[in-house]
Amino acid sequence: MTPSITSTTRPALNHLIQLDGVRFLAVALVLFDHWTAEQLPPAFTFPLGSLGVTIFFVLSGFLISRILLSGKDKLPLPKRRYLGGYLKTFYIRRTLRIFPIYYLTLFILYLLNEPPVRRTIGWLALYASNIYIAHYATWMGTVDHLWSLAVEEQVYLIMPMLLFLLPRHWVIPTALLMLVGSVVLRYGLLVHGDPWFIGYVSMPTCLDAFGLGLAMAWLWLYRRSQFEALFRSPVGLLVSILAFGGVVWLSKNYASNHPDLDHTFNVYTHVWERLSASFIGFFLIGKAILGFKGPMKALLIHPVSQYLGQISYGLYLYHNFIYNAYHTQQTHVALRTWRKLVHFFPVLDASFAFQFLYFLAITVGIATISWYLIEKPINRLKDRFAY
């Protein structure tokens, strides 16, 4: 997940107010995709979960790059003398935001004897679940979704030093290299015949999204007029949505015309889908920074959207443990409680929508408790480590 815009920073970052709404949209896509799996006919299914994660990656790339580049600009000359403090500030702030509820969740699930947590606790503790998935060519059950948090942490390991050492005029070429390199790497893995999810979860193959976020941050900080010219019009967002839809259509068409082939070798899904999704994130976030108008603005700044965006890290972290369409056992407490509710209120069994709302209520409730009891109080400590 991405850095939060907390209440303490909100006045100074008023131009970013709609980004909490974008964060809400991204997590909503993930929850909808994960909870409705196998509920919809194949013709009506879209890769909304991967789209939501990719939007998070672009947003994270933008926010982290903006923080790091602007923090570097504030350092007196010679800047290299202040590298230690620069890195210390960044990692302390990231630790305060990300680690507490992540490790608390692992600790609780380990005590509850959650099988994949017990089995892979070392990998999870090191934010290496994506490496585990790629190395063993297998998914991890109810902790599958933690691969994206591992990717972000691995990016955080390289991005601060990279941007500190990188001259300003090399930022855009570097962002372009990240974009092209990740696409080429995904294609290379596909041609090599590796399982598709290796290219999906590996950090280097996700860098097109982070590269676009980096380019956006550079434009925002140093080429504001170009930033506004690029994102003022909705054309870029509309074209990227159409491109994403076209890639999905080509993917489905290819699969239906080649039923004898393993879906692993679908170049549209496993090479171009993330790139097209990254451009949706790029134009969606850029437009939100400048400010949407009309219905989209109303959606993004609505108090519900703002609040759910604010607690989106908890929503993402906890949702798979509340329910996972592929891995949740019928003996899970959430499903046992649901069956008791249906026994007393049979009407709830009339539509999956009621069950979806049930899972959502539990997840929002836990994320709310997490926000007010743990995350928000700890976030206040970040003010002691300003750039």
Order of alpha helices (4+ residues) and beta strands (2+ residues): alpha-alpha-alpha-alpha-alpha-alpha-alpha-alpha-alpha-alpha-alpha-alpha-alpha-alpha-alpha-alpha-alpha-alpha
